[in-house]
Amino acid sequence: MRKIQAGLGGALAAALTVVAIPAAHAATPAYVGTVNTYVNGMPATVERGTTVDLTIWYRESSAYNVIPFGSALSLAADDLRQPGYRGVTVSVQDPVTGKWNVVRSAAGSNDGYYFSGYSQPKVLHPAYFAHLNIRISFSKAAYAGRWEASMDATTAYGVFNARGQAVSGYMRLENRAVDFTVK
């Protein structure tokens, strides 16, 4: 008897889900603004065996508050056979504590460095500029050639109104990549 009731409960839930689809479709999150990200301080040429300090600036342009939960740095070499992480160390400075934390390349990725768990500004207010300090060290083993760096300051985020209530909306993320050469 319990199996039949569970089966009926599942069927009822499925029927309600089908009925709810038009209502859910009507509540599709709307575009509410943009987060622009700028990489500042990358020289045109980097010598292997040196470290580069970058400032990543970002700004959100919605009428809402945005809370970032994570960020990502992408480093890609022009030769896709070269793993972007070989000979490269990436660190991010916690904007609250000032401590530098080494960031590991994402599992299964040869060019992505994802970080979270550090103290970011708690709320990005409309038209608010924030920044992250990034340090990239290129050892003698780093690939020599053309590279590209880009930053997603908000790989995960929440959108909230002035009262702190969640808003069903999404932000367009615009990143400006920077090209450079490692020699």
Secondary structure by P-SEA (a helix, b strand, c coil): caaaaaaaaaaaaaaaaaaaaaaaaaacccccbbbbbbbccccccccccbbbbbbbbbbbbccbbbbbcbbbbbbbcccccccccccbbbbbccccccbbbbbccccccccbbbbccccccccccccbbbbbbbbbbbcccccccbbbbbbcccccbbbbccccccccbbbbbbbbbbbbbcc
